[in-house]
Amino acid sequence: MPDPNHFWFHDTVSALAYSIAQAQMDPEHPRIQAPYNDLTRFMLQQQAELPDYLRVPMRMATLGFDLLGCLQTGRLFHSRPAPVRARQIARWKNSNRSFQRDLIRYYESLATFALYSRRQSEPTGSAASPSSSHEAQSPLVLSNPEPELHCEIAVIGSGPGGAITGCILAEAGRNVLLLEEGPFHPLESCAPFSLDEMVQKYRNGGQTVAFGKNKVAYVEGRCVGGGSEINSGLYHRTPADILEAWREQFQVQALTEADLLPHFAANEKDLSVSLLPGPAPAASLKLHEGAARLGWKSLEVPCRFRYDGAGNAGGARQSMSKTFVPRFFQSGGRLLPRTRVERIRREGQMWRLQGWHADGRVLQIQAESLFVCGGAVQTPALLRRSGISQNVGNSLQLHPTIKLVAKFPETVNAPDMGVPVHQVKEFAPRLSFGCSVSSPPYLALGLLDHPQTLQEVRRVWPQMANYYAMITGEGRGTIRPIPGFRDPLVRYNLTQQDRRDLGDGLLKLSELLFEAGAEAICPAIAKTQGSLTKVDLKRLPTELPDGLASLMTIHLFSSCPMGEDKSKCAVDSFGRVHHGFKDLFVADASILCSAPGVNPQGTVMALARRNALHFLQSKHL
């Protein structure tokens, strides 16, 4: 018998989709006109992709939203007149109760992103298109694995840490099995930073969040290549003062600039790390222009791109699936995609991995040595599920980031704008400023708190761009598996100083952009005035208010810090897990000791190469 709650939930979500979209309808722009069935499909699909411990609470909150309105009006939400629905949405959006604001914000974000992601040739939108797959193209990709597998070395996770580790070990002649929870899609299977990419390659459809008084949204790649497949490709070496702090505070060995230089140099060659061959995008240059007028330090950040044509045309992001994974295959390495490792345990001289393939089959894998490279969230979650908890998942750090939308009198944005490459480092490591993805869907998301300016996106988005202020932060977080659920619970708390730094960063970034010629800025803070001009800067909060700012990050680390100080470190200087676990290693962002203040992938890749070579050397001794 059909569940009546299913139809009730579907009807409520559908009515929310139509109500949110109708508030943004414009007869001059066919792409955002009704019908909105595609928005409803996307919203239901995303609700099913939420972390599993949130799915039932989100469904119950949605039905509670409808029930409370029904008690007042006597009618279910989907059957009420449009003005009545709009008033209820507005009441919840502006409520002093965070759970009411969060519910509406969630559905507004999904509906708006889907609405502005509609293709020009498809005015009514469409579901995410199916992508091609690499899985059937190589006998070394185990798309139909045996239930029992054996290898010399297993590597869990195929992001920057795992792909480089697996490649180095396979090229040394070792029998390596690389496991990945997500699918194996070509980099070109979808447009970068698109709705299709979110569906295909992001964990939980991009709906991951660290909980605290100020929630911090973050994203993880869940595909072969991990985060390298979905990020912008900006590349930094680890700052010298950060390396020194790690050596002194965590007793990390062999971590001087001279120690890491050959590993940085080798990876930079393999990944074609370089500056742009032509002019930077206009929105990126605005940062440089504003910094120059204020006398602040700014720089162009190198990228993992290979350029075959003139200027910036023809640039191809050099992700793991483009570089180290093909090399891994050339050396005989085997890849097992769409496989989740649930637990690991030591049996005699072997590690036994218990996992599930996407088709539901249980897999058992035996390996002499094991490298865990699932990232700063999934690695500690796996270790803790397996009973390995000493200094694991207790010290998560990240780069809290707040965004604003700036509007200029001239064009600064274009469909082919490419990667913004300039960053302002005058106040680093405490503060860094940069330019972010600025396609219309992301501009619309950045303006959800300012509906009047949101209406302008349809007409003047080429004059708009997203910018961010990022801090290193003093806060700490935890990762904990929840019994009975697949997804771990992530918590993170900002300190009062973090909130002050974010407020200071927002003010300084705004000053910079006005120096660069911006007409107005709109910060991602609810219940604040939108479209602030230069004379309105005093209205910006000096300390970010709890629960009202939309914070995010793409940099997570330090949940299994490395070093010889066993009182605070989970692994040693070369990634081997402390406290008697033989031949168990970690090689991803979780081993970074603290916030580096820059994109951490360059550091992760250098450490992965260094530690894999150290492992090979130690096995020969």
C-alpha positions in Angstrom: 0.0 0.0 0.0 1.4 3.4 -1.0 2.7 5.6 1.9 0.4 8.7 2.1 3.3 10.6 3.6 5.2 10.1 0.4 2.5 11.9 -1.7 2.1 14.6 1.0 5.9 15.3 1.0 6.0 15.3 -2.8 3.1 17.8 -3.0 4.7 20.1 -0.4 8.1 20.1 -2.1 6.4 20.7 -5.5 4.5 23.7 -4.1 7.6 25.1 -2.5 9.4 24.8 -5.9 6.7 26.6 -7.7 6.3 29.3 -5.0 10.0 30.0 -4.8 10.4 30.1 -8.6 7.3 32.2 -9.1 8.8 34.9 -6.9 11.6 35.1 -9.4 9.6 34.8 -12.6 10.3 37.2 -15.4 8.3 37.1 -18.7 11.3 38.4 -20.6 13.5 35.4 -19.6 12.0 32.1 -20.8 14.6 30.1 -18.9 12.9 31.0 -15.5 9.3 30.7 -16.6 6.9 27.9 -15.6 6.5 24.9 -15.6 8.8 24.0 -12.7 8.6 20.2 -12.7 12.4 20.0 -13.3 12.9 22.0 -10.1 10.7 19.6 -8.1 12.6 16.6 -9.5 15.9 18.1 -8.6 14.8 19.1 -5.1 13.4 15.6 -4.4 16.6 14.0 -5.8 18.8 16.2 -3.6 16.7 15.4 -0.5 17.3 11.7 -1.1 21.1 12.5 -1.3 21.3 14.3 2.0 23.5 12.7 4.7 21.4 9.7 5.8 20.9 10.9 9.4 19.3 14.1 8.0 16.8 12.6 5.6 14.1 11.7 8.0 14.5 15.0 10.1 14.3 17.0 6.8 11.2 15.2 5.7 9.5 15.6 9.1 10.5 19.3 9.2 9.0 19.8 5.7 5.7 18.1 6.7 5.7 20.1 10.0 6.0 23.3 7.9 2.9 22.2 6.0 1.0 21.0 9.1 1.5 24.3 11.1 0.3 26.3 8.1 -2.7 23.9 7.8 -3.7 24.5 11.4 -3.9 28.2 10.7 -5.6 28.1 7.3 -7.3 24.7 7.2 -5.7 23.8 3.9 -2.5 21.9 3.0 0.3 24.1 1.6 0.0 22.9 -2.0 -3.7 23.8 -2.1 -3.4 27.3 -0.7 -3.5 30.4 -3.0 -0.1 31.6 -4.1 -0.1 34.8 -2.0 -0.9 32.7 1.1 2.0 30.3 0.4 4.4 33.2 -0.2 3.5 34.8 3.1 4.2 31.6 5.0 7.5 31.2 3.3 8.4 34.8 4.2 7.5 34.3 7.8 9.7 31.2 8.1 12.6 32.8 6.2 12.6 35.8 8.5 11.9 33.9 11.7 14.1 34.2 14.8 14.1 30.4 15.0 17.1 29.0 13.2 15.5 25.7 12.2 12.7 27.6 10.4 15.2 29.8 8.5 17.4 26.8 7.7 14.5 24.9 6.2 13.4 27.7 3.8 17.1 28.5 3.0 17.6 24.8 2.0 14.7 24.7 -0.4 15.4 28.2 -1.7 19.0 27.2 -2.5 18.0 24.1 -4.4 15.2 25.8 -6.4 17.2 28.8 -7.2 20.3 26.9 -8.3 18.2 24.6 -10.5 16.3 27.5 -11.9 19.4 29.5 -13.0 21.1 26.3 -14.2 18.5 25.8 -17.0 20.1 25.7 -20.4 19.4 28.3 -23.0 18.1 25.7 -25.4 15.9 24.1 -22.7 13.7 26.8 -21.2 11.9 24.3 -19.0 15.0 22.7 -17.7 16.0 19.1 -17.5 17.3 16.5 -15.2 21.0 16.0 -15.0 22.1 14.3 -18.2 23.8 10.9 -18.0 27.5 11.0 -18.3 29.9 8.6 -20.0 32.1 6.4 -17.9 35.6 5.1 -18.0 34.7 2.0 -16.1 34.4 -0.4 -19.1 37.4 1.0 -21.0 40.2 -0.8 -19.2 40.6 -4.4 -17.9 42.4 -2.7 -14.9 39.1 -1.2 -13.8 37.3 -3.8 -11.8 33.7 -3.0 -12.7 32.5 -6.5 -11.8 34.9 -7.5 -9.0 35.2 -10.9 -7.3 33.9 -11.1 -3.7 37.4 -11.9 -2.4 40.3 -9.8 -3.6 44.0 -9.8 -2.7 46.8 -7.3 -3.2 50.1 -6.3 -1.8 49.0 -2.7 -1.1 45.5 -1.3 -0.9 44.9 2.5 -1.2 41.5 3.7 -0.1 40.5 7.0 -1.9 41.6 8.2 -5.3 41.9 12.0 -4.7 45.2 13.9 -4.8 46.7 11.9 -1.9 45.5 8.5 -3.0 46.1 8.8 -6.7 49.7 10.0 -6.2 50.4 7.4 -3.5 49.0 4.6 -5.7 50.9 5.8 -8.8 54.3 6.0 -7.0 53.8 2.6 -5.5 52.6 1.0 -8.8 55.5 2.5 -10.7 57.9 0.9 -8.2 56.5 -2.5 -9.3 54.1 -3.1 -6.3 50.8 -4.8 -6.7 48.4 -2.0 -5.9 44.6 -1.9 -5.7 43.1 1.6 -5.6 39.6 1.8 -4.2 37.1 4.6 -4.7 33.6 5.0 -3.3 32.4 7.1 -6.3 32.1 6.4 -10.0 34.8 6.8 -12.7 33.7 9.6 -14.9 35.8 11.5 -17.4 36.7 15.0 -16.4 34.8 16.2 -19.5 31.6 14.3 -18.5 30.0 17.6 -17.3 30.7 21.3 -17.3 32.7 22.5 -14.3 30.7 24.0 -11.4 27.4 22.9 -13.0 24.3 21.2 -11.7 25.3 18.1 -13.5 28.7 18.0 -11.8 27.0 18.4 -8.4 24.9 15.4 -9.1 27.6 13.2 -10.6 30.7 14.0 -8.6 29.9 15.6 -5.2 29.3 13.6 -2.1 25.7 13.9 -1.0 25.0 16.1 -3.9 27.1 18.8 -2.4 24.9 19.0 0.7 27.5 18.5 3.4 27.8 20.8 6.4 29.7 21.2 9.6 27.3 21.9 12.4 27.7 24.5 15.1 26.3 27.9 16.0 27.5 29.1 12.6 27.1 26.2 10.2 29.8 25.9 7.6 28.9 24.3 4.3 31.6 22.3 2.6 31.9 20.0 -0.4 33.7 16.7 -1.0 34.4 15.0 -4.3 33.0 11.5 -4.6 34.4 10.2 -7.8 37.7 8.9 -9.2 40.1 11.8 -8.7 38.3 13.1 -5.7 38.6 16.9 -5.0 40.9 17.4 -8.0 38.0 16.8 -10.3 35.7 19.5 -8.9 37.9 22.3 -7.7 39.4 25.3 -9.5 42.9 23.9 -9.7 44.7 26.7 -7.9 48.1 25.6 -6.6 50.2 26.7 -3.7 53.3 25.4 -2.0 53.2 25.3 1.8 54.4 28.6 3.3 57.8 28.4 5.0 56.4 29.7 8.4 53.8 27.0 8.4 56.4 24.3 7.9 58.4 25.7 10.7 55.4 25.7 13.1 54.6 22.1 12.2 58.2 21.1 13.0 58.2 22.9 16.3 54.7 22.3 17.6 54.2 18.7 16.3 57.8 17.5 16.0 57.4 16.6 12.3 60.7 15.3 10.8 62.1 16.0 7.3 59.8 18.9 6.7 62.0 21.8 5.7 61.6 23.7 2.4 64.6 21.8 1.1 63.1 18.5 2.1 59.9 19.2 0.2 61.3 21.1 -2.8 62.0 18.0 -5.0 58.4 16.7 -4.3 56.8 20.1 -5.2 59.0 20.3 -8.3 58.1 16.8 -9.5 54.4 17.3 -9.0 54.4 20.7 -10.6 56.0 19.2 -13.7 53.6 16.3 -13.8 50.6 18.5 -13.4 51.7 21.4 -15.7 51.4 23.9 -12.9 51.9 27.4 -14.5 50.6 30.9 -14.6 48.1 31.9 -17.3 49.6 32.4 -20.7 47.2 35.3 -21.4 45.4 38.0 -19.5 43.5 37.0 -16.4 39.7 37.3 -16.3 38.4 40.8 -15.6 36.8 39.9 -12.3 40.1 38.5 -11.1 42.0 41.6 -12.2 39.7 43.7 -10.2 41.2 42.2 -7.0 44.7 43.1 -8.3 43.6 46.6 -9.2 42.0 47.3 -5.9 45.0 45.9 -4.0 47.4 48.0 -6.0 45.5 51.2 -5.2 45.6 50.4 -1.5 49.2 49.3 -1.5 48.3 45.7 -0.6 50.1 42.6 -1.7 48.4 40.6 -4.4 49.5 37.8 -6.6 48.5 35.5 -9.5 48.2 32.0 -8.2 49.5 29.2 -10.5 47.0 26.6 -11.7 47.0 22.9 -12.6 46.3 23.6 -16.2 47.8 22.6 -19.5 47.5 25.1 -22.3 47.9 23.9 -25.9 46.4 27.0 -27.7 47.1 30.7 -27.9 46.4 32.7 -24.8 44.1 31.0 -22.2 42.1 29.2 -24.9 42.3 25.4 -24.8 43.3 25.2 -21.2 42.6 21.8 -19.6 42.5 21.2 -15.9 45.0 18.6 -14.8 43.0 16.5 -12.4 44.0 13.1 -11.1 41.9 11.3 -13.7 43.9 13.2 -16.4 47.4 12.6 -14.9 48.3 10.2 -12.1 45.4 7.7 -12.6 46.5 7.0 -16.3 50.1 6.6 -15.1 48.8 4.2 -12.4 47.2 2.0 -15.1 50.3 2.1 -17.2 52.2 0.5 -14.3 49.6 -2.2 -13.9 47.7 -0.8 -11.0 44.1 -1.9 -10.6 41.1 0.4 -9.8 38.0 -0.6 -7.9 35.4 2.2 -8.2 31.9 2.4 -6.7 33.1 0.6 -3.6 32.7 1.8 0.0 35.0 0.4 2.6 33.1 0.2 5.9 35.7 -1.2 8.2 39.3 -2.4 8.3 40.9 -4.8 10.7 44.2 -6.5 11.2 44.3 -10.3 10.8 47.7 -11.8 11.4 50.1 -10.2 8.9 47.3 -8.8 6.7 44.8 -6.1 6.6 41.2 -7.1 5.8 38.9 -4.5 4.4 35.1 -5.0 4.5 33.2 -3.1 1.9 30.2 -2.9 -0.3 30.0 -2.5 -4.1 27.4 -0.2 -5.5 25.4 -3.2 -6.7 25.0 -4.3 -3.1 27.6 -7.1 -3.0 29.7 -7.5 0.1 33.5 -7.5 -0.8 36.4 -8.7 1.3 39.9 -7.4 0.4 43.2 -8.5 1.9 46.3 -6.4 1.7 49.7 -6.5 3.3 49.9 -2.7 3.6 47.1 -0.2 3.7 47.0 3.5 2.9 43.8 5.4 3.9 43.3 8.5 1.7 39.6 9.4 2.0 40.1 13.0 3.0 39.8 15.0 6.2 36.3 13.7 6.9 36.0 10.2 5.5 39.5 9.0 6.7 38.9 9.6 10.4 35.3 8.3 10.1 36.6 5.0 8.7 39.4 4.7 11.3 37.0 5.4 14.1 34.4 2.9 12.8 37.3 0.4 12.9 38.2 1.1 16.5 41.2 3.3 15.8 40.5 6.6 17.6 43.7 7.9 19.3 43.9 11.5 18.2 41.6 10.7 15.3 38.8 13.0 14.3 39.3 15.3 17.2 41.1 18.3 15.7 39.4 19.1 12.4 40.4 22.5 11.0 39.2 24.4 8.0 39.3 27.8 6.3 36.0 29.5 7.2 35.0 31.7 4.3 32.3 34.3 3.7 31.3 35.6 0.3 29.8 38.8 -1.2 28.6 39.7 -4.6 30.0 42.9 -6.1 28.4 44.9 -8.9 30.5 47.0 -11.3 29.5 49.6 -13.9 31.3 47.6 -16.6 31.4 44.0 -17.7 33.6 41.8 -15.6 32.0 38.4 -16.1 31.4 36.1 -19.1 30.3 32.5 -19.7 33.9 31.5 -20.6 35.5 33.6 -17.8 37.6 30.7 -16.6 39.3 30.4 -13.3 39.9 33.6 -11.3 43.5 33.5 -10.3 44.3 36.5 -8.2 44.5 36.5 -4.4 45.3 39.2 -2.0 47.7 38.2 0.8 48.5 41.4 2.5 47.0 40.1 5.8 47.9 36.4 5.3 47.7 34.0 6.9 45.0 35.5 9.1 43.0 36.8 6.0 43.0 36.1 2.3 40.8 37.5 -0.4 39.9 36.0 -3.8 37.4 35.7 -6.6 35.1 32.7 -6.8 32.9 30.9 -9.4 30.6 33.6 -10.7 28.2 31.9 -13.1 24.5 33.1 -12.8 23.5 30.1 -10.6 26.3 30.9 -8.1 25.5 34.6 -8.2 21.9 33.8 -7.5 22.8 31.7 -4.5 25.0 34.5 -3.2 22.0 36.9 -3.3 19.3 34.8 -1.6 19.4 37.1 1.4 18.9 40.1 -0.9 15.9 39.4 -3.2 15.8 42.8 -4.8 19.4 42.5 -6.1 18.7 38.9 -7.0 16.2 40.2 -9.6 19.1 42.0 -11.3 21.0 38.8 -12.0 19.0 37.9 -15.0 19.8 41.2 -16.7 23.2 42.4 -15.4 25.1 39.3 -14.3 28.0 40.2 -16.6 28.6 43.2 -14.3 28.6 41.0 -11.2 31.1 38.6 -9.6 31.5 36.6 -6.4 34.4 37.4 -4.0 35.4 35.8 -0.7 37.2 36.6 2.5 38.9 33.5 4.0 40.5 33.1 7.4 42.8 30.5 8.9 40.6 30.3 12.0 41.2 29.3 15.6 38.1 26.9 15.7 38.3 23.2 16.0 35.9 20.4 14.9 35.2 16.7 15.3 34.2 13.9 13.0 32.1 11.1 14.5 30.5 8.1 12.9 26.9 7.6 14.0 25.8 4.0 14.8 23.3 2.8 12.2 24.2 5.5 9.6 26.6 5.7 6.8 27.5 9.4 7.0 29.5 10.8 9.8 28.5 13.8 11.9 30.8 16.8 11.5 30.9 19.6 14.1 32.9 22.8 14.0 32.8 25.9 16.2 34.0 29.3 15.4 35.7 31.2 18.2 34.8 34.8 18.9 38.1 35.9 17.3 37.1 33.9 14.2 33.8 35.9 14.0 35.8 39.1 14.4 38.3 38.1 11.7 35.5 37.3 9.3 33.9 40.7 10.0 37.2 42.4 9.5 37.8 40.4 6.3 34.4 41.3 4.9 35.1 45.0 5.6 38.6 45.0 4.0 37.4 43.0 1.0 34.6 45.5 0.5 37.0 48.5 0.7 39.3 46.8 -1.8 36.4 46.2 -4.3 35.2 49.8 -4.0 38.7 51.0 -4.8 38.5 48.8 -7.9 35.4 50.6 -9.0 32.5 48.5 -7.6 29.2 50.3 -7.4 27.7 48.1 -4.7 28.3 44.9 -2.7 25.9 42.4 -1.2 27.3 40.3 1.7 26.0 36.8 2.4 24.4 37.7 5.7 20.7 37.5 6.4 18.7 40.4 7.8 21.3 43.0 6.5 20.8 45.7 4.0 21.7 44.6 0.5 23.3 46.6 -2.3 25.6 48.5 0.1 27.6 51.4 -1.4 30.9 52.8 -0.1 29.3 55.2 2.3 27.3 52.2 3.8 30.4 50.2 4.9 29.7 51.2 8.5 26.6 49.0 8.4 28.7 45.9 8.0 29.0 43.9 11.3 32.4 44.1 13.0 31.7 40.6 14.4 29.8 38.0 12.4 26.4 37.4 14.0 25.6 33.8 15.1 23.4 31.9 12.6 22.9 34.6 10.1 26.0 34.4 7.9 26.2 31.9 5.0 29.7 30.4 5.6 31.4 27.8 3.5 34.8 26.2 2.9 36.4 24.0 0.3 39.5 23.4 2.5 39.3 20.8 5.3 42.3 19.2 7.1 44.1 18.3 10.4 41.7 15.6 11.6 44.6 13.1 11.9 47.6 15.3 12.4 51.2 14.1 11.7 54.2 14.3 13.9 56.3 12.5 16.5 54.4 14.0 19.5 52.1 11.1 20.2 50.1 13.2 22.7 48.5 15.2 19.9 49.4 13.3 16.6 47.5 10.4 15.0 50.3 9.5 12.6 54.0 9.9 12.5 56.0 12.3 10.3 55.5 10.0 7.2 51.9 9.1 7.7 52.2 5.8 9.6 49.4 5.4 12.2 50.8 5.6 15.8 50.0 3.2 18.6 51.0 -0.1 17.2 49.1 -0.4 13.9 51.6 -2.1 11.6 51.6 -1.1 7.9 48.7 1.3 8.2 49.2 4.8 6.7 47.2 8.0 6.1 48.0 10.1 3.0 45.6 13.0 2.6 44.6 16.4 4.0 43.8 15.0 7.4 47.5 14.7 8.2 48.2 18.4 7.9 49.0 19.7 11.4 47.0 23.0 11.1 45.5 25.4 8.7 48.1 26.3 6.0 46.3 29.5 5.0 46.5 28.5 1.3 44.8 25.9 -0.9 46.1 22.6 0.7 46.2 20.4 -2.3 49.8 21.3 -3.2 50.9 20.3 0.3 48.8 17.1 0.2 50.4 16.0 -3.1 53.9 16.8 -2.0 53.5 14.9 1.2 51.9 12.0 -0.6 54.9 11.7 -2.9 57.4 12.1 -0.1 55.7 9.6 2.2 55.2 7.0 -0.6 58.9 7.1 -1.5 59.8 6.9 2.2 57.6 3.8 2.5 59.4 2.2 -0.5 62.8 3.0 1.0 61.9 1.6 4.4 60.7 -1.7 2.9 64.1 -2.1 1.2 66.0 -1.7 4.5 
